[in-house]
Amino acid sequence: MKKIKFILSTIIFTLCVSTTSNSKSVPASFADLAEKLMPSVVNISTTQTVVTSTNPFPFQFPPGSPFEDMFKEFGTPQERKSSALGSGFIIDEKGIVVTNNHVIQDAEDIIVRVNGDEEFKAKIIGADPLSDIAVLQLETNQKFVPVDFGDSDKARIGDWVIAIGNPFGLGGTVTSGIISARNRSIGLSRYEDYIQTDASINSGNSGGPLFDMNGDVIGINTAILGRSGSIGIGFSIPSNSAKIVIDQLIEFGETKRGWLGVRIQDVTQEIADVEKLDEPRGALVASVAENSPSAKAGIKAGDIILEFNGAKINQMKELPAIVAKTKVGSTVEVKIWRNKKELTKKVLLGRLETSEDFKISEKSSPIESIIKDLKISVRKLNTEDIKQRKLPNQTKGLVVTKIEKNSPLINSIEENSIIIEAQKKKIDSVEDLERIVTQVLKTNQKTILLVIYNSQNQRRYIGVKLK
């Protein structure tokens, strides 16, 4: 009996030792790591001039009043200085700083504070709105302590991370957590592959670094969920994606992304069935731009791109990011599915930023849609609206561009209001709002509850009886 107990004890001990050796222990403290990294993390403050018109009258005309348009030009334009706060980190001893593009966009003056007390002016080396990354140069000959980039592809869900930044302008603040998820897309930019973390990230953390336990930067903190601050969900641009953009901005002052020249969509189960594809995968080519690299290579609308330059395309959203990372002017093999068989095309990649397709998309004005039952015109909220109106950067909704005189909303909202919820459901598209309005009209009460930001960016609940 004693021998059996001894054997069992030995087995249990061995399993415990094995488990301990194969897992990373919880850090006893982040103090040494934070102390080492703090000098490389900076606080960024910017200023810009905002022109506003003041109301010459001690009252407001009701929305839609004919006097509103008649007297709106009597307001006196006034200039005021607007300031913004963010974070960043030093990647070169000569004072090269990385941050988010939205932190410094349209800034007239940029002040970078290092070590909490030293302040330096900074100029922009390059900025990229599509990835929300900017690179600055401190205007000084002083030497600084840089940090290194880590390999974000090796970061795993559950790994410990720490974030250092400038939340709410409080200065160097350290928070810790784990990687909660990978490959997140939240609709903020064209190229999204965010690392999700539960390390506390708030307004002012934007542009700051997300470190692994080796003290290497594996992400750039760029977005949060939760209007009032952190709710345990933050998003960071992976360092491997960011570094490609950063290197290009430093070398050229701009980005040089690969370009295929196709418009793509998801491959659904129905499409896979019709095309006799084993499973829904790849990116379906909806159209091909004239004289584009794809057109010259023989790729056609209806083809399904299964593989690009050796990388399998499992979901449609993966293709733009992979193409953008590929060197302009390189010849790549693209595997496509056409007529129930696999073909390979060789494509000479063009440059996105110089393509006609890109120029047209950049200049195109927002599409307005009419919500017939509400008798209003709306357009989708975009990043420029969010920046100008200083809304939370994850805000989604519809901007009201016109209200008819017989609209049921005429006395409740005004033009430039933003509809963000209807019947307690978030609104991200025109279809969302139309569907909810249709559902409400089928009920006996025919009353709709809207949540809006008014023209003064105040959040309001509006109850309206539909006719």
Secondary structure as GFF3:
##gff-version 3
##sequence-region A 1 467
A	DSSP	alpha_helix	2	22	.	.	.	ID=ss1
A	DSSP	alpha_helix	31	37	.	.	.	ID=ss2
A	DSSP	three_ten_helix	38	40	.	.	.	ID=ss3
A	DSSP	beta_strand	41	54	.	.	.	ID=ss4
A	DSSP	alpha_helix	66	71	.	.	.	ID=ss5
A	DSSP	three_ten_helix	72	74	.	.	.	ID=ss6
A	DSSP	beta_strand	76	92	.	.	.	ID=ss7
A	DSSP	beta_strand	96	99	.	.	.	ID=ss8
A	DSSP	alpha_helix	101	104	.	.	.	ID=ss9
A	DSSP	beta_strand	109	114	.	.	.	ID=ss10
A	DSSP	beta_strand	118	128	.	.	.	ID=ss11
A	DSSP	beta_strand	133	138	.	.	.	ID=ss12
A	DSSP	three_ten_helix	152	154	.	.	.	ID=ss13
A	DSSP	beta_strand	160	165	.	.	.	ID=ss14
A	DSSP	three_ten_helix	167	169	.	.	.	ID=ss15
A	DSSP	beta_strand	173	184	.	.	.	ID=ss16
A	DSSP	beta_strand	194	197	.	.	.	ID=ss17
A	DSSP	beta_strand	209	211	.	.	.	ID=ss18
A	DSSP	beta_strand	217	224	.	.	.	ID=ss19
A	DSSP	beta_strand	234	238	.	.	.	ID=ss20
A	DSSP	alpha_helix	239	252	.	.	.	ID=ss21
A	DSSP	beta_strand	258	259	.	.	.	ID=ss22
A	DSSP	beta_strand	262	266	.	.	.	ID=ss23
A	DSSP	alpha_helix	269	274	.	.	.	ID=ss24
A	DSSP	beta_strand	283	288	.	.	.	ID=ss25
A	DSSP	alpha_helix	293	297	.	.	.	ID=ss26
A	DSSP	beta_strand	304	308	.	.	.	ID=ss27
A	DSSP	beta_strand	311	312	.	.	.	ID=ss28
A	DSSP	alpha_helix	318	325	.	.	.	ID=ss29
A	DSSP	beta_strand	331	338	.	.	.	ID=ss30
A	DSSP	beta_strand	341	348	.	.	.	ID=ss31
A	DSSP	beta_strand	350	351	.	.	.	ID=ss32
A	DSSP	three_ten_helix	352	354	.	.	.	ID=ss33
A	DSSP	alpha_helix	356	363	.	.	.	ID=ss34
A	DSSP	beta_strand	368	371	.	.	.	ID=ss35
A	DSSP	beta_strand	376	380	.	.	.	ID=ss36
A	DSSP	alpha_helix	383	389	.	.	.	ID=ss37
A	DSSP	beta_strand	398	403	.	.	.	ID=ss38
A	DSSP	beta_strand	418	422	.	.	.	ID=ss39
A	DSSP	beta_strand	425	426	.	.	.	ID=ss40
A	DSSP	alpha_helix	430	441	.	.	.	ID=ss41
A	DSSP	beta_strand	447	453	.	.	.	ID=ss42
A	DSSP	beta_strand	459	465	.	.	.	ID=ss43
###
